[in-house]
Amino acid sequence: MENVSRLRWACRRGMLELDVIFMPFVENHYLQLPQSEKDVFQRLLNADDPDLYAWFMGHQTCDDPEFAKMIKKIHKLNGALV
């Protein structure tokens, strides 16, 4: 899914909190990722919104180590304090 327009659409979620996390990441950092991390990010977008919310807000720990690493990277690149 290298089509960034389609990726932007996939990042539009049912929760504003997730939009605020995903959209700046896609706009500012996604294209510079190595393909392996792009693949992980695209798989991460298939997760359910409640799970994504819990993982990104720190309410739950993600059991998938690749997802957990990507979540940390997104927070870091977006400048989050989490």
ZAROVO-192178 format. One record per residue (C-alpha): x, y, z; residue in one letter; residue number from 1. Coordinates in Angstrom, 2 decimals. Each point is the difference from the previous one (the first is absolute). Layout:
<pts>
     east    north       up  residuo  num
        X        Y        Z        A  NUM
...
</pts>
This chain:
<pts>
     east    north       up  residuo  num
     0.00     0.00     0.00        M    1
     2.52     2.62    -1.11        E    2
    -2.85     2.20    -1.18        N    3
     0.16     2.70     2.67        V    4
    -3.53     1.22    -0.75        S    5
    -1.37    -3.45     0.81        R    6
     2.17    -0.14     3.09        L    7
    -1.31     3.38     1.18        R    8
    -3.53    -1.30    -0.44        W    9
     0.85    -3.13     2.03        A   10
     1.35     2.26     2.77        C   11
    -3.34     1.78     0.34        R   12
    -1.51    -1.82     2.92        R   13
    -3.17     0.22     2.03        G   14
     1.86     1.76     2.81        M   15
     1.47     3.47    -0.23        L   16
     2.79    -1.04     2.38        E   17
     1.23    -2.57    -2.51        L   18
    -0.29     2.41    -2.92        D   19
     2.18     2.46     1.91        V   20
     2.64    -2.70     0.43        I   21
    -0.07    -1.61    -3.43        F   22
    -0.41     2.93    -2.35        M   23
     3.12     1.98     1.04        P   24
     2.01    -3.22    -0.04        F   25
    -1.07    -0.84    -3.54        V   26
     0.46     3.55    -1.24        E   27
     3.42     0.54     1.56        N   28
     1.72    -3.36     0.50        H   29
    -1.56    -2.97    -1.79        Y   30
     1.77     0.40    -3.34        L   31
     3.43    -0.02     1.69        Q   32
    -0.59    -3.35     1.71        L   33
     1.70    -3.12    -1.27        P   34
    -2.40    -2.34    -1.81        Q   35
    -0.06    -2.44     2.92        S   36
    -1.32     2.72     2.34        E   37
    -2.50     1.20    -2.61        K   38
    -1.32    -3.57    -0.10        D   39
    -0.36    -0.09     3.80        V   40
    -1.78     3.36     0.01        F   41
    -2.43    -1.17    -2.67        Q   42
    -0.74    -3.15     2.00        R   43
    -0.44     2.12     3.13        L   44
    -2.75     1.94    -1.76        L   45
    -2.01    -3.24    -0.25        N   46
    -0.35    -0.13     3.79        A   47
    -3.28     1.04     1.58        D   48
    -0.33     3.60     1.14        D   49
    -0.58    -0.88     3.70        P   50
     3.23    -2.02     0.02        D   51
     1.94     2.73    -1.80        L   52
    -1.33     2.59     2.43        Y   53
     0.95    -2.10     3.03        A   54
     3.51    -0.65    -1.36        W   55
     0.73     3.58    -1.03        F   56
    -1.40     1.49     3.19        M   57
     1.99    -2.44     2.12        G   58
    -3.06    -1.67     1.53        H   59
     1.12    -3.41    -1.26        Q   60
     3.23    -1.51    -1.25        T   61
    -0.08    -1.44    -3.49        C   62
     0.99    -3.67    -0.07        D   63
     1.36     0.20    -3.55        D   64
     3.66     1.09     0.30        P   65
     0.05     1.54    -3.50        E   66
    -3.10     2.06     0.75        F   67
     1.39     1.05     3.39        A   68
     3.21     1.18    -1.65        K   69
    -1.94     1.92    -2.67        M   70
    -2.22     1.64     2.63        I   71
     3.12     1.21     1.84        K   72
     1.49     1.27    -3.25        K   73
    -3.19     1.89    -0.91        I   74
    -0.10     1.62     3.43        H   75
     3.66     0.99    -0.27        K   76
    -0.27     1.38    -3.54        L   77
    -3.20     1.88     0.85        N   78
     1.69     1.50     3.06        G   79
    -2.26    -1.66     2.58        A   80
     1.03    -0.15     3.62        L   81
    -1.26    -3.57     0.43        V   82
</pts>
